Amino acid sequence: MIFGCLVSGFVFAVWSASQHSPESIKVEAKKERTGQTEKTQNIAPPNTEKSGEQASEYWTILGRTLKITDTLLAMFTFLVIPVGIGQAYFLKRTVVHMRISERAHVSGGANIVSLDGGKVLVVTINNYGKNASIH
């Protein structure tokens, strides 16, 4: 369920970022700087030819023009999610293992032993664990 929400959020972020072409954003920003109050409708400037440098910065995925570096950064960030889930899984396994192996293993017993014609009760307690069993 959480994974589905994360995928949906990622898809929405990529979709919303691709709704504005870089040219129309530049036109709007230029009009805001010059003080023009005319509203724009996200129309690309008449000169739609891209220079070689600008053309190499963008690629088209599913009909949308996206900046290459932003898309790769989003994909890399998305791949961090399974890494975090894997780390959580291995951390849980480590904690369970440590609780089992680091606990005190205490054993003991009692015997009646004949010593010098009398009977003596001998009680033994052994601690084989790594931690002290007495707190």
Short mmCIF file of the C-alpha atoms (twelve columns), coordinates in Angstrom:
data_MODEL
# 
_entry.id   MODEL 
# 
loop_
_atom_site.group_PDB 
_atom_site.id 
_atom_site.type_symbol 
_atom_site.label_atom_id 
_atom_site.label_alt_id 
_atom_site.label_comp_id 
_atom_site.label_asym_id 
_atom_site.label_seq_id 
_atom_site.Cartn_x 
_atom_site.Cartn_y 
_atom_site.Cartn_z 
_atom_site.pdbx_PDB_model_num 
ATOM 1   C CA . MET A 1   0.000  0.000   0.000   1 
ATOM 2   C CA . ILE A 2   2.769  2.451   0.942   1 
ATOM 3   C CA . PHE A 3   4.727  1.456   -2.152  1 
ATOM 4   C CA . GLY A 4   1.696  2.187   -4.331  1 
ATOM 5   C CA . CYS A 5   1.324  5.638   -2.760  1 
ATOM 6   C CA . LEU A 6   4.992  6.377   -3.384  1 
ATOM 7   C CA . VAL A 7   4.742  5.284   -7.014  1 
ATOM 8   C CA . SER A 8   1.611  7.398   -7.507  1 
ATOM 9   C CA . GLY A 9   3.330  10.424  -5.963  1 
ATOM 10  C CA . PHE A 10  6.363  9.957   -8.196  1 
ATOM 11  C CA . VAL A 11  4.223  9.667   -11.332 1 
ATOM 12  C CA . PHE A 12  2.254  12.777  -10.352 1 
ATOM 13  C CA . ALA A 13  5.453  14.768  -9.719  1 
ATOM 14  C CA . VAL A 14  6.864  13.854  -13.130 1 
ATOM 15  C CA . TRP A 15  3.540  14.574  -14.826 1 
ATOM 16  C CA . SER A 16  3.083  17.982  -13.157 1 
ATOM 17  C CA . ALA A 17  6.677  18.996  -13.932 1 
ATOM 18  C CA . SER A 18  6.143  18.136  -17.584 1 
ATOM 19  C CA . GLN A 19  3.023  20.297  -17.985 1 
ATOM 20  C CA . HIS A 20  5.061  23.459  -18.589 1 
ATOM 21  C CA . SER A 21  7.499  23.582  -21.436 1 
ATOM 22  C CA . PRO A 22  10.791 25.304  -20.568 1 
ATOM 23  C CA . GLU A 23  10.218 27.942  -23.253 1 
ATOM 24  C CA . SER A 24  6.853  29.053  -21.856 1 
ATOM 25  C CA . ILE A 25  8.278  29.334  -18.345 1 
ATOM 26  C CA . LYS A 26  11.089 31.553  -19.652 1 
ATOM 27  C CA . VAL A 27  8.559  33.782  -21.467 1 
ATOM 28  C CA . GLU A 28  6.472  34.162  -18.303 1 
ATOM 29  C CA . ALA A 29  9.517  34.952  -16.177 1 
ATOM 30  C CA . LYS A 30  10.704 37.573  -18.698 1 
ATOM 31  C CA . LYS A 31  7.309  39.275  -18.710 1 
ATOM 32  C CA . GLU A 32  7.267  39.343  -14.900 1 
ATOM 33  C CA . ARG A 33  10.734 40.957  -14.831 1 
ATOM 34  C CA . THR A 34  9.808  43.631  -17.365 1 
ATOM 35  C CA . GLY A 35  6.608  44.496  -15.507 1 
ATOM 36  C CA . GLN A 36  4.142  43.466  -18.174 1 
ATOM 37  C CA . THR A 37  0.752  42.696  -16.675 1 
ATOM 38  C CA . GLU A 38  -0.534 40.797  -19.676 1 
ATOM 39  C CA . LYS A 39  -1.472 37.243  -18.754 1 
ATOM 40  C CA . THR A 40  0.158  34.477  -20.745 1 
ATOM 41  C CA . GLN A 41  -1.361 31.155  -21.591 1 
ATOM 42  C CA . ASN A 42  1.835  29.064  -21.480 1 
ATOM 43  C CA . ILE A 43  2.342  29.563  -25.216 1 
ATOM 44  C CA . ALA A 44  5.818  28.830  -26.507 1 
ATOM 45  C CA . PRO A 45  7.577  31.708  -28.281 1 
ATOM 46  C CA . PRO A 46  7.286  31.758  -32.073 1 
ATOM 47  C CA . ASN A 47  10.894 30.635  -32.518 1 
ATOM 48  C CA . THR A 48  10.610 26.999  -31.451 1 
ATOM 49  C CA . GLU A 49  13.946 25.909  -32.864 1 
ATOM 50  C CA . LYS A 50  16.285 24.807  -30.105 1 
ATOM 51  C CA . SER A 51  19.977 25.443  -30.074 1 
ATOM 52  C CA . GLY A 52  22.318 22.445  -29.922 1 
ATOM 53  C CA . GLU A 53  23.080 23.058  -26.228 1 
ATOM 54  C CA . GLN A 54  19.427 23.449  -25.276 1 
ATOM 55  C CA . ALA A 55  18.359 20.415  -27.305 1 
ATOM 56  C CA . SER A 56  20.872 18.222  -25.506 1 
ATOM 57  C CA . GLU A 57  19.490 19.244  -22.075 1 
ATOM 58  C CA . TYR A 58  16.014 17.838  -22.697 1 
ATOM 59  C CA . TRP A 59  14.508 14.585  -23.851 1 
ATOM 60  C CA . THR A 60  10.998 13.516  -24.701 1 
ATOM 61  C CA . ILE A 61  9.313  10.756  -22.722 1 
ATOM 62  C CA . LEU A 62  5.710  9.821   -23.527 1 
ATOM 63  C CA . GLY A 63  5.285  13.033  -25.508 1 
ATOM 64  C CA . ARG A 64  6.561  15.261  -22.687 1 
ATOM 65  C CA . THR A 65  9.753  17.303  -22.820 1 
ATOM 66  C CA . LEU A 66  11.709 16.729  -19.610 1 
ATOM 67  C CA . LYS A 67  15.067 17.935  -18.437 1 
ATOM 68  C CA . ILE A 68  17.491 14.998  -18.440 1 
ATOM 69  C CA . THR A 69  19.180 15.803  -15.130 1 
ATOM 70  C CA . ASP A 70  15.887 16.322  -13.278 1 
ATOM 71  C CA . THR A 71  14.473 13.056  -14.618 1 
ATOM 72  C CA . LEU A 72  17.566 11.078  -13.662 1 
ATOM 73  C CA . LEU A 73  17.619 12.680  -10.203 1 
ATOM 74  C CA . ALA A 74  13.964 11.723  -9.684  1 
ATOM 75  C CA . MET A 75  14.662 8.136   -10.790 1 
ATOM 76  C CA . PHE A 76  17.698 7.850   -8.511  1 
ATOM 77  C CA . THR A 77  15.708 9.215   -5.566  1 
ATOM 78  C CA . PHE A 78  12.940 6.735   -6.327  1 
ATOM 79  C CA . LEU A 79  15.471 3.873   -6.253  1 
ATOM 80  C CA . VAL A 80  16.499 4.890   -2.724  1 
ATOM 81  C CA . ILE A 81  13.126 3.634   -1.445  1 
ATOM 82  C CA . PRO A 82  13.801 -0.108  -2.010  1 
ATOM 83  C CA . VAL A 83  17.278 0.331   -0.524  1 
ATOM 84  C CA . GLY A 84  15.736 1.757   2.655   1 
ATOM 85  C CA . ILE A 85  13.203 -1.075  2.803   1 
ATOM 86  C CA . GLY A 86  16.031 -3.618  2.423   1 
ATOM 87  C CA . GLN A 87  18.029 -1.956  5.188   1 
ATOM 88  C CA . ALA A 88  15.001 -2.040  7.500   1 
ATOM 89  C CA . TYR A 89  14.555 -5.767  6.806   1 
ATOM 90  C CA . PHE A 90  18.189 -6.611  7.539   1 
ATOM 91  C CA . LEU A 91  18.204 -4.414  10.668  1 
ATOM 92  C CA . LYS A 92  15.169 -6.287  12.004  1 
ATOM 93  C CA . ARG A 93  16.883 -9.629  11.368  1 
ATOM 94  C CA . THR A 94  20.011 -8.385  13.165  1 
ATOM 95  C CA . VAL A 95  18.038 -7.231  16.204  1 
ATOM 96  C CA . VAL A 96  16.215 -10.570 16.468  1 
ATOM 97  C CA . HIS A 97  19.494 -12.478 16.137  1 
ATOM 98  C CA . MET A 98  21.194 -10.332 18.794  1 
ATOM 99  C CA . ARG A 99  18.347 -10.880 21.255  1 
ATOM 100 C CA . ILE A 100 18.703 -14.628 20.853  1 
ATOM 101 C CA . SER A 101 22.483 -14.936 20.810  1 
ATOM 102 C CA . GLU A 102 23.386 -12.287 23.377  1 
ATOM 103 C CA . ARG A 103 21.033 -13.412 26.126  1 
ATOM 104 C CA . ALA A 104 22.215 -15.211 29.215  1 
ATOM 105 C CA . HIS A 105 22.024 -19.014 28.967  1 
ATOM 106 C CA . VAL A 106 21.644 -20.176 32.567  1 
ATOM 107 C CA . SER A 107 21.417 -23.801 33.565  1 
ATOM 108 C CA . GLY A 108 21.666 -25.582 36.872  1 
ATOM 109 C CA . GLY A 109 20.678 -28.490 38.975  1 
ATOM 110 C CA . ALA A 110 20.937 -30.125 42.384  1 
ATOM 111 C CA . ASN A 111 22.371 -33.449 43.543  1 
ATOM 112 C CA . ILE A 112 22.618 -35.226 46.863  1 
ATOM 113 C CA . VAL A 113 26.176 -36.370 47.450  1 
ATOM 114 C CA . SER A 114 27.498 -38.609 50.232  1 
ATOM 115 C CA . LEU A 115 30.458 -36.907 51.849  1 
ATOM 116 C CA . ASP A 116 32.233 -38.300 54.932  1 
ATOM 117 C CA . GLY A 117 29.331 -40.474 55.904  1 
ATOM 118 C CA . GLY A 118 26.756 -37.665 55.581  1 
ATOM 119 C CA . LYS A 119 24.571 -36.484 52.787  1 
ATOM 120 C CA . VAL A 120 25.106 -33.063 51.287  1 
ATOM 121 C CA . LEU A 121 22.932 -31.204 48.804  1 
ATOM 122 C CA . VAL A 122 25.079 -29.703 46.012  1 
ATOM 123 C CA . VAL A 123 23.418 -27.015 43.884  1 
ATOM 124 C CA . THR A 124 25.122 -25.912 40.655  1 
ATOM 125 C CA . ILE A 125 24.309 -22.878 38.509  1 
ATOM 126 C CA . ASN A 126 26.079 -22.336 35.187  1 
ATOM 127 C CA . ASN A 127 26.002 -19.205 33.037  1 
ATOM 128 C CA . TYR A 128 26.961 -19.926 29.432  1 
ATOM 129 C CA . GLY A 129 25.624 -16.706 27.951  1 
ATOM 130 C CA . LYS A 130 27.487 -13.569 27.008  1 
ATOM 131 C CA . ASN A 131 25.695 -11.331 29.486  1 
ATOM 132 C CA . ALA A 132 25.483 -11.570 33.228  1 
ATOM 133 C CA . SER A 133 22.309 -13.254 34.374  1 
ATOM 134 C CA . ILE A 134 22.236 -11.348 37.661  1 
ATOM 135 C CA . HIS A 135 21.021 -7.750  37.498  1 
# 
